[in-house]
Amino acid sequence: MKSKVFSGRNIVFAGFELIAAAVPLAGSVAQDAALTEEQVTQGRQLFGANACGACHTLADGGGAGAVGPSLDGNAKLDVALVTERITKGQGVMPAFGAMMDEAQIQLLARYVVHAKK
């Protein structure tokens, strides 16, 4: 049950319909700057809207999945690695590069790195 509809920015993957959130981003997202509270909220919304927590554990984002690696406490995670995984996918993780714009991907990656314990 795997279908993709990129023109509508929806994807059905493993029974979950993932929708690239139309989250308006607050200003540009510089990788090295600390996240504002608004950006944390937006990152959390992207995490939820794209069903990241269905596969990944991230307490701040409400994720309790056990399919993918736990994001909480994962010392290997940095913005570059998370950006690459979101954009291109790996293994059973689908690529989200065609479903989110670059600013959304960067914000989500920075949020994950910020929110991991």
PyMOL commands that set and color helices and strands:
alter all, ss='L'
color gray80, all
select helices_A, chain A and resi 37-49+52-54+59-61+79-88+102-115
alter helices_A, ss='H'
color red, helices_A
select strands_A, chain A and resi 3-5+10-13+16-19+57-58+63-64
alter strands_A, ss='S'
color yellow, strands_A
deselect
rebuild
show_as cartoon
